[in-house]
Amino acid sequence: MKSVVSKLGLARAACAISAMAIATLVVPVPAQSAEKLVIASFYPIDKVSGWDGLIKAVKAKYGDIDIEIQVTPFDQYLPKLLSQIAGGDAPDIAAVENTPFPQFAARKLLEDLTPYLEKTKDFNANEFFPSLLDRYTIDGKVYGIPYDAQPFGLLFYNPKAFTDAGVKAPTNDWTWEDMRKAATALTNADKQTYGLCLSNNDINNWQYFLYSGGAGYVNDPKAPTKSEINSAAAVESSQFYVDLMNKDKSVPSFNTMTALGGADQNCPNLFLHGKAAMMLAGAWKSVENPQAFADLGVKVVMGPVKDLSKRVYPTGGTAYAILRSSHNKELAWKFITEFLGKAGYEAAYSEAKLGAIYPPAYKPSFDWYAKQKITFVDTLQPNADMLSYVRFAPYTQNWAELQSKCITPSLASMLQGKAEVKSTLDAMSQCIDGSLAN
């Protein structure tokens, strides 16, 4: 989600809110009216989210409730939310992105939603993609209801580019080598066209190859104690990505994308203007540009991996949680069931300004959405299939800070081919181990 919200979210891990800032919160007792609900979010009200339709549906079902939706730009969202909590003016419901979620949970700022799920017949834990709900579950208790289902690494492709070049179109069973061969064949240096581009920030583009190559950041993503970022698999995965850019030149180089203003926005520009035949991205890129994708006749498959028997894809995502400080918990739960349930999703979709909306984590809603007349891609099924293989960022309270301290400073040099891969990853690993120990 980046947001418009680039999701996914993993780019959001760079949000500079420290674990200490949350851990030291003193939460006053709020003085809110029991007749009003306040919902805080960073999803844009004017484009894909369809808040207007949702609010109409909630009021039609539960009466003329006073509902206030506070939509704040992503980079300002957490500071504002923390300030509200500390000042006793917290919302009833808040969007909590997956990376800072461990901090909110550790500070016990969130209501246990397990009893609510258990007593709600048509809205229960079994109706969500398990891999997504698991991120917000601690010791069997659910503290957040996942909103979106958007792993990073869908392979979008331009069918005409493949036909014109006489290259076989991608399939869900493509490996890295299949992608590499096709990307090389589809690259034309004279015309400055590329076979492939990656649409996320630098860390998350690299992370795609780390995960899909059978490697990872740490020994246990749910309870990390040791870095594995310099394992043999991590070195091989990183070198593969570096070589695509600097040796094959079938992927725009780090410097090229930096000069264009960054991969997050400019990879889609290259792809949609016929300058890249394939694009690795999350579903949100097509949702945010539905007409352009439809005009190009874009098709999509699951992202290639090194070994088909070991599929792993990175994901981000957001949950909505009820704050423990809320005086309107029962009403807040009714709103959540409507908001994140099928009826609310349909209502939001009806008002989405772009005519498209982020794929939902609630399976009945996802199934309904997939049956609509989706014009911006040929199918949403690869997005659903990838959810069985997703991995979040390591579950630790200081991951955003750790990433900024240990990975970001030396990543660019490695991706540019200026720094040797193994020694760079060794240094990252040593830094991560030191930070995990603190």
C-alpha positions as CSV (number, residue, x, y, z in Angstrom):
1,M,0.0,0.0,0.0
2,K,2.4,3.3,-0.4
3,S,0.7,4.8,-0.4
4,V,-1.5,6.6,-2.5
5,V,-0.4,4.1,0.0
6,S,2.3,2.1,-1.4
7,K,1.7,-0.8,0.5
8,L,2.6,-3.0,1.3
9,G,3.7,-2.2,2.7
10,L,7.0,-3.1,3.4
11,A,8.2,0.2,2.2
12,R,6.3,1.5,5.2
13,A,8.8,-0.2,7.5
14,A,11.0,2.9,7.0
15,C,8.5,5.0,8.9
16,A,10.6,6.7,11.5
17,I,8.7,6.1,14.7
18,S,10.9,4.5,17.3
19,A,9.9,1.7,19.5
20,M,10.8,3.9,22.5
21,A,8.3,6.5,21.4
22,I,5.5,4.0,21.7
23,A,6.9,2.1,24.6
24,T,6.9,5.2,26.8
25,L,3.4,6.3,26.1
26,V,1.2,7.1,29.1
27,V,-2.4,6.6,28.1
28,P,-4.9,8.9,29.8
29,V,-8.5,8.0,30.1
30,P,-10.3,9.6,27.1
31,A,-13.5,11.6,27.4
32,Q,-15.3,10.6,24.2
33,S,-19.1,10.6,23.7
34,A,-20.5,7.1,23.5
35,E,-22.5,8.2,20.4
36,K,-19.5,9.0,18.3
37,L,-16.9,6.8,16.5
38,V,-13.6,8.1,15.4
39,I,-11.5,6.1,12.9
40,A,-7.9,7.0,12.0
41,S,-6.4,5.9,8.8
42,F,-3.7,6.8,6.2
43,Y,-5.6,5.4,3.2
44,P,-6.6,8.2,0.9
45,I,-10.3,9.2,1.1
46,D,-10.3,10.6,-2.4
47,K,-9.0,7.7,-4.5
48,V,-9.3,4.0,-3.8
49,S,-10.7,3.6,-0.4
50,G,-14.3,4.5,-0.9
51,W,-15.0,5.8,2.6
52,D,-18.2,7.6,1.5
53,G,-19.9,4.4,0.4
54,L,-18.8,2.6,3.5
55,I,-20.2,5.3,5.9
56,K,-23.5,5.3,4.0
57,A,-23.8,1.6,4.5
58,V,-22.9,1.7,8.2
59,K,-25.5,4.4,8.9
60,A,-28.1,2.6,6.9
61,K,-27.6,-0.5,9.0
62,Y,-27.0,1.0,12.5
63,G,-28.7,4.3,12.4
64,D,-27.4,7.9,12.2
65,I,-24.1,7.3,14.0
66,D,-21.7,10.2,14.2
67,I,-18.7,8.8,12.3
68,E,-15.5,10.8,11.9
69,I,-12.9,9.4,9.5
70,Q,-9.5,11.0,10.1
71,V,-7.3,10.4,7.0
72,T,-3.7,11.6,7.5
73,P,-0.8,11.3,5.0
74,F,1.3,8.2,5.8
75,D,4.4,10.0,6.8
76,Q,2.5,12.1,9.4
77,Y,0.1,9.4,10.5
78,L,2.0,7.7,13.4
79,P,3.2,10.9,15.0
80,K,-0.3,12.2,15.0
81,L,-1.8,9.0,16.3
82,L,0.8,8.7,19.1
83,S,0.1,12.3,20.1
84,Q,-3.6,11.6,20.2
85,I,-3.1,8.6,22.4
86,A,-0.8,10.4,24.8
87,G,-3.1,13.4,25.0
88,G,-6.2,11.3,25.8
89,D,-7.8,12.1,22.5
90,A,-7.3,8.8,20.7
91,P,-9.6,7.4,18.0
92,D,-11.7,4.4,18.7
93,I,-10.3,2.5,15.7
94,A,-6.9,2.9,14.1
95,A,-5.1,1.5,11.1
96,V,-1.9,-0.2,12.4
97,E,0.6,-1.1,9.7
98,N,2.3,-4.5,10.2
99,T,5.8,-3.1,11.0
100,P,4.9,-1.0,14.1
101,F,2.2,-3.5,15.2
102,P,4.6,-5.3,17.5
103,Q,5.2,-2.0,19.4
104,F,1.5,-1.3,19.8
105,A,0.9,-4.9,21.0
106,A,3.8,-4.9,23.4
107,R,2.5,-1.7,25.0
108,K,-1.0,-3.2,25.3
109,L,-2.6,-0.4,23.4
110,L,-4.9,-2.7,21.5
111,E,-8.1,-4.5,22.5
112,D,-8.1,-8.3,22.3
113,L,-10.6,-9.0,19.4
114,T,-10.8,-12.7,19.9
115,P,-14.0,-12.7,22.0
116,Y,-15.6,-10.4,19.4
117,L,-14.7,-12.7,16.5
118,E,-15.9,-15.8,18.4
119,K,-19.3,-14.3,19.1
120,T,-19.8,-12.9,15.5
121,K,-21.4,-15.6,13.4
122,D,-20.8,-14.1,9.9
123,F,-17.4,-12.6,10.6
124,N,-14.9,-14.9,12.1
125,A,-11.2,-15.7,12.0
126,N,-11.7,-18.6,9.5
127,E,-12.9,-16.2,6.8
128,F,-9.5,-14.4,6.5
129,F,-6.4,-15.4,4.7
130,P,-4.6,-17.3,7.5
131,S,-1.2,-15.9,6.7
132,L,-2.4,-12.4,7.1
133,L,-4.4,-12.8,10.3
134,D,-1.4,-14.6,11.8
135,R,0.7,-11.4,11.8
136,Y,-1.8,-9.7,14.2
137,T,-2.2,-12.8,16.4
138,I,-0.2,-13.2,19.6
139,D,-0.5,-16.3,21.8
140,G,-3.7,-17.2,20.0
141,K,-5.3,-13.8,20.6
142,V,-6.2,-11.5,17.7
143,Y,-5.4,-7.8,18.1
144,G,-6.0,-6.5,14.6
145,I,-8.2,-7.4,11.6
146,P,-6.2,-7.4,8.4
147,Y,-7.5,-5.0,5.7
148,D,-5.6,-5.7,2.5
149,A,-4.1,-8.7,0.7
150,Q,-1.3,-7.5,-1.5
151,P,2.0,-9.4,-1.5
152,F,4.8,-7.8,-3.4
153,G,6.0,-9.7,-6.4
154,L,3.2,-10.1,-8.9
155,L,4.7,-10.3,-12.4
156,F,2.7,-7.9,-14.6
157,Y,3.5,-8.2,-18.3
158,N,2.7,-6.5,-21.6
159,P,1.5,-9.3,-24.0
160,K,2.2,-7.3,-27.1
161,A,5.9,-6.9,-26.1
162,F,6.2,-10.7,-25.9
163,T,4.4,-11.3,-29.1
164,D,6.5,-8.7,-31.0
165,A,9.7,-10.2,-29.7
166,G,8.6,-13.8,-30.3
167,V,9.1,-14.7,-26.6
168,K,6.8,-17.1,-24.7
169,A,4.6,-15.3,-22.2
170,P,5.2,-15.8,-18.5
171,T,3.4,-18.5,-16.5
172,N,2.8,-19.1,-12.8
173,D,5.6,-21.8,-13.0
174,W,8.3,-19.5,-14.1
175,T,11.6,-19.7,-12.2
176,W,14.2,-16.9,-11.9
177,E,16.1,-18.4,-14.9
178,D,12.9,-18.2,-17.1
179,M,12.5,-14.6,-16.1
180,R,16.2,-13.8,-16.7
181,K,16.2,-15.3,-20.2
182,A,13.0,-13.5,-21.2
183,A,14.2,-10.2,-19.7
184,T,17.4,-10.4,-21.7
185,A,15.6,-11.2,-24.9
186,L,13.2,-8.3,-24.4
187,T,15.9,-5.7,-23.6
188,N,16.9,-3.4,-26.4
189,A,19.8,-1.0,-25.5
190,D,19.4,1.0,-28.7
191,K,15.7,1.8,-27.9
192,Q,16.4,2.1,-24.2
193,T,13.8,-0.6,-23.4
194,Y,14.1,-3.1,-20.6
195,G,12.9,-6.6,-20.1
196,L,12.0,-6.0,-16.5
197,C,11.6,-3.3,-13.8
198,L,10.8,-3.5,-10.1
199,S,8.3,-1.1,-8.6
200,N,9.0,-0.6,-4.9
201,N,11.7,1.1,-2.8
202,D,15.2,-0.2,-2.9
203,I,15.1,-2.3,0.2
204,N,11.9,-4.0,-0.9
205,N,13.0,-4.7,-4.4
206,W,16.1,-6.4,-3.0
207,Q,14.0,-8.2,-0.4
208,Y,11.9,-9.8,-3.2
209,F,15.0,-11.7,-4.4
210,L,16.1,-12.4,-0.8
211,Y,12.8,-14.1,0.0
212,S,12.1,-15.7,-3.4
213,G,15.6,-17.1,-3.4
214,G,15.1,-19.1,-0.2
215,A,16.9,-16.6,2.1
216,G,15.7,-14.2,4.7
217,Y,16.8,-11.6,7.3
218,V,16.7,-13.7,10.4
219,N,16.6,-17.3,11.7
220,D,12.9,-17.1,12.9
221,P,10.7,-14.3,11.5
222,K,8.3,-14.6,14.4
223,A,10.9,-14.6,17.1
224,P,14.2,-13.5,15.7
225,T,17.4,-14.1,17.6
226,K,20.0,-14.2,14.9
227,S,20.6,-12.7,11.5
228,E,20.8,-14.9,8.5
229,I,21.2,-12.1,6.0
230,N,24.7,-13.3,5.0
231,S,23.8,-17.0,4.4
232,A,24.9,-18.6,1.2
233,A,21.3,-18.3,-0.1
234,A,21.2,-14.6,0.7
235,V,24.5,-14.0,-1.0
236,E,23.4,-15.9,-4.1
237,S,20.0,-14.1,-4.2
238,S,21.6,-10.7,-3.8
239,Q,24.2,-11.4,-6.5
240,F,21.4,-12.5,-8.9
241,Y,19.6,-9.2,-8.5
242,V,22.8,-7.2,-8.8
243,D,23.7,-9.0,-12.0
244,L,20.3,-8.4,-13.6
245,M,21.0,-4.7,-13.3
246,N,24.8,-4.4,-13.7
247,K,25.7,-7.4,-15.9
248,D,22.7,-8.3,-17.9
249,K,21.4,-4.7,-18.0
250,S,17.9,-6.1,-18.5
251,V,16.7,-4.3,-15.4
252,P,17.1,-0.5,-15.0
253,S,20.2,0.1,-12.8
254,F,20.0,1.6,-9.3
255,N,21.5,4.8,-10.6
256,T,19.0,5.0,-13.5
257,M,16.0,4.6,-11.3
258,T,17.5,7.1,-8.8
259,A,18.0,9.6,-11.6
260,L,14.3,9.1,-12.7
261,G,13.2,9.8,-9.1
262,G,12.9,6.3,-7.7
263,A,11.5,3.0,-8.7
264,D,8.3,3.2,-6.8
265,Q,6.7,5.6,-9.3
266,N,8.9,5.4,-12.3
267,C,8.9,1.7,-12.8
268,P,5.2,1.9,-13.5
269,N,5.9,4.8,-15.9
270,L,8.4,2.8,-17.8
271,F,6.1,-0.2,-17.9
272,L,3.0,1.7,-19.0
273,H,4.9,3.6,-21.7
274,G,6.3,0.5,-23.3
275,K,9.8,0.9,-21.9
276,A,9.7,-2.2,-19.8
277,A,8.0,-5.5,-20.9
278,M,7.5,-6.8,-17.3
279,M,7.1,-5.3,-13.9
280,L,7.4,-6.9,-10.5
281,A,5.0,-5.0,-8.2
282,G,2.1,-5.3,-5.8
283,A,-1.5,-5.3,-6.8
284,W,-1.9,-1.7,-5.6
285,K,0.0,-0.5,-8.7
286,S,-2.7,-1.7,-11.0
287,V,-5.5,-0.5,-8.7
288,E,-4.0,3.0,-8.6
289,N,-3.7,3.1,-12.4
290,P,-6.7,1.0,-13.6
291,Q,-7.4,2.7,-16.9
292,A,-3.7,2.7,-18.0
293,F,-3.4,-1.0,-17.2
294,A,-6.6,-1.8,-19.1
295,D,-5.5,0.2,-22.1
296,L,-2.2,-1.8,-22.2
297,G,-4.0,-5.1,-21.9
298,V,-1.8,-6.1,-18.9
299,K,-1.7,-9.7,-17.8
300,V,-0.4,-11.0,-14.5
301,V,1.1,-14.2,-13.0
302,M,2.8,-15.1,-9.7
303,G,6.3,-13.7,-9.3
304,P,9.1,-16.1,-10.3
305,V,11.1,-17.8,-7.6
306,K,14.5,-19.6,-7.6
307,D,13.0,-23.0,-6.6
308,L,9.3,-23.7,-7.2
309,S,9.2,-26.0,-4.2
310,K,10.3,-23.2,-1.9
311,R,8.0,-20.3,-2.8
312,V,8.2,-17.3,-0.5
313,Y,7.0,-13.7,-1.2
314,P,7.4,-10.6,0.9
315,T,4.3,-8.8,2.0
316,G,3.3,-5.7,3.9
317,G,-0.2,-4.8,4.9
318,T,-2.4,-3.1,7.5
319,A,-4.8,-4.1,10.1
320,Y,-7.6,-2.1,11.8
321,A,-7.6,-2.4,15.6
322,I,-9.8,-1.1,18.4
323,L,-7.8,0.9,21.0
324,R,-8.2,-0.2,24.6
325,S,-8.9,3.4,25.5
326,S,-12.0,3.4,23.4
327,H,-15.3,3.9,25.3
328,N,-17.3,2.6,22.3
329,K,-15.8,-0.9,21.8
330,E,-19.1,-2.6,20.9
331,L,-20.0,0.0,18.4
332,A,-16.4,0.0,17.1
333,W,-16.7,-3.7,16.5
334,K,-19.9,-3.3,14.6
335,F,-18.1,-0.8,12.4
336,I,-15.2,-3.1,11.8
337,T,-17.4,-6.0,10.9
338,E,-19.2,-3.8,8.4
339,F,-16.0,-2.1,7.2
340,L,-13.9,-5.2,6.7
341,G,-16.8,-7.5,5.9
342,K,-18.3,-8.2,2.5
343,A,-21.2,-5.7,2.6
344,G,-18.9,-2.8,3.6
345,Y,-16.4,-3.8,1.0
346,E,-19.0,-3.7,-1.7
347,A,-20.2,-0.4,-0.5
348,A,-16.7,1.0,-0.5
349,Y,-16.1,-0.4,-4.0
350,S,-19.2,1.4,-5.3
351,E,-17.7,4.7,-4.2
352,A,-14.1,4.2,-5.1
353,K,-13.1,7.1,-7.2
354,L,-10.9,5.1,-9.5
355,G,-13.4,2.3,-10.0
356,A,-11.0,-0.1,-8.3
357,I,-10.0,-0.9,-4.8
358,Y,-7.3,-2.8,-2.9
359,P,-7.8,-6.6,-2.8
360,P,-9.2,-7.5,0.7
361,A,-7.9,-9.8,3.3
362,Y,-11.4,-11.1,4.0
363,K,-11.9,-14.0,1.8
364,P,-15.6,-13.6,1.0
365,S,-14.9,-10.1,-0.1
366,F,-11.9,-11.2,-2.2
367,D,-13.9,-13.8,-3.9
368,W,-16.7,-11.3,-4.7
369,Y,-14.2,-8.8,-6.0
370,A,-12.5,-11.4,-8.2
371,K,-15.8,-12.0,-9.9
372,Q,-16.4,-8.4,-10.8
373,K,-15.6,-7.0,-14.2
374,I,-11.9,-6.4,-13.5
375,T,-10.4,-4.7,-16.6
376,F,-7.0,-3.6,-15.3
377,V,-5.6,-7.2,-15.3
378,D,-6.8,-10.4,-16.7
379,T,-7.2,-12.1,-13.3
380,L,-6.7,-11.6,-9.5
381,Q,-6.1,-15.3,-8.9
382,P,-2.2,-15.0,-8.8
383,N,-2.6,-12.5,-6.0
384,A,-4.7,-14.9,-4.0
385,D,-2.4,-17.9,-4.7
386,M,0.7,-16.0,-3.5
387,L,-0.9,-15.4,-0.1
388,S,-0.1,-19.0,0.9
389,Y,3.6,-18.2,0.7
390,V,3.9,-14.7,2.2
391,R,6.4,-13.6,4.9
392,F,6.2,-10.3,6.8
393,A,9.2,-8.4,8.1
394,P,10.7,-9.9,11.3
395,Y,8.5,-9.6,14.3
396,T,10.5,-7.3,16.5
397,Q,9.7,-3.9,18.1
398,N,12.7,-2.1,16.5
399,W,12.7,-3.5,13.0
400,A,12.2,-0.1,11.3
401,E,15.1,1.4,13.2
402,L,17.2,-1.7,12.7
403,Q,16.6,-1.6,9.0
404,S,17.6,2.1,8.8
405,K,20.7,1.5,10.9
406,C,22.0,-1.8,9.5
407,I,20.7,-2.2,5.9
408,T,20.0,1.2,4.3
409,P,23.5,2.8,4.7
410,S,25.3,0.1,2.6
411,L,22.6,-1.2,0.4
412,A,23.0,1.3,-2.4
413,S,26.7,0.6,-2.9
414,M,26.0,-3.1,-3.1
415,L,23.2,-2.7,-5.6
416,Q,25.4,-0.4,-7.7
417,G,28.0,-3.1,-7.8
418,K,30.5,-0.8,-6.0
419,A,30.6,-3.0,-2.9
420,E,31.2,-6.8,-2.8
421,V,28.0,-8.6,-1.9
422,K,29.4,-11.1,0.7
423,S,31.3,-8.5,2.7
424,T,28.4,-6.1,2.6
425,L,26.0,-8.8,3.9
426,D,28.5,-9.8,6.6
427,A,28.6,-6.2,7.9
428,M,24.8,-6.0,7.8
429,S,24.5,-9.3,9.6
430,Q,26.9,-8.2,12.4
431,C,24.9,-5.0,12.8
432,I,21.6,-6.8,13.0
433,D,22.9,-9.3,15.5
434,G,24.1,-6.5,17.7
435,S,20.7,-4.7,17.5
436,L,18.7,-7.8,18.2
437,A,20.7,-8.4,21.3
438,N,19.8,-5.0,22.7
